[in-house]
Amino acid sequence: MPLAIPVFVRSRDEKGKEFLEFATALNVSAGGVLVAVRRSLPLAAQVLLEIPSAPLAATTTLPKASRTLRARALRVLHAEGYHLVGLKFS
């Protein structure tokens, strides 16, 4: 089932300037993720993915899920208006 998962991508551009961009995860696996972003990332760029989620009540017994993941850009495909970036989790 195709899903579009909203994520924030925090990294540095080709000039070394830090940025934060709202993006969409299109394909997620145990080893990495494919995200669609508007800004191009250089290969091997270090990325911090932040997954927004609804806050849970403090009394909940559910395990705390990781909402921040470190990754590295392995592949970048340029399309019109956006870039598909293949990220490997660190």
C-alpha positions in Angstrom: 0.0 0.0 0.0 1.6 3.3 -1.0 2.0 5.7 1.9 3.3 9.2 2.2 4.8 9.8 5.6 5.6 13.4 6.6 9.1 13.9 7.9 11.4 16.8 8.6 14.9 16.6 7.0 17.7 18.5 8.7 21.1 18.6 6.9 23.5 20.9 5.2 23.4 22.0 1.5 26.3 21.9 -1.0 27.6 25.2 0.5 27.6 23.9 4.0 24.6 25.9 5.2 22.2 24.1 7.6 18.6 23.7 6.6 15.4 22.1 7.8 12.8 21.0 5.2 9.4 19.4 5.4 9.5 16.4 3.2 7.7 13.1 2.4 9.0 9.6 3.0 7.8 7.4 0.1 9.4 4.1 1.0 10.7 2.9 4.4 12.6 -0.2 5.2 14.7 -1.5 8.1 17.8 -0.2 6.4 16.8 3.2 5.0 14.2 5.4 3.5 13.4 7.1 0.2 12.3 10.8 0.7 11.1 13.4 -1.7 12.6 16.8 -1.0 12.7 20.1 -2.8 16.3 20.9 -2.0 19.0 18.7 -3.5 21.4 16.9 -1.1 25.0 16.0 -1.9 25.9 12.3 -1.9 27.1 11.1 1.5 25.4 14.1 3.2 24.6 13.4 6.9 20.9 13.8 7.5 18.7 13.9 10.6 15.1 12.7 10.0 12.5 13.9 12.5 9.1 12.1 12.3 6.3 14.3 13.7 3.8 12.4 15.8 0.8 13.1 18.1 1.7 13.4 21.8 0.6 10.4 23.9 -0.7 10.8 27.4 1.9 10.5 30.1 0.1 7.5 31.6 0.2 5.4 28.5 2.0 2.0 28.8 3.1 2.0 25.1 6.9 1.8 24.5 8.5 5.1 23.5 9.1 5.0 19.7 12.2 6.7 18.2 11.1 9.8 16.4 14.6 11.0 15.3 16.8 8.9 12.9 20.3 9.6 11.6 21.0 8.7 8.0 23.4 9.2 5.1 22.5 10.1 1.5 23.4 7.2 -0.9 21.4 8.1 -4.0 19.9 11.3 -5.4 17.6 11.3 -8.4 16.6 14.7 -9.8 13.0 15.3 -11.0 11.1 18.3 -11.9 10.4 20.3 -8.8 11.8 17.8 -6.3 14.6 15.3 -5.6 14.3 11.7 -4.6 17.0 10.9 -2.0 17.8 7.4 -0.9 19.0 7.5 2.7 20.7 4.7 4.7 20.1 4.7 8.4 23.2 5.1 10.6 
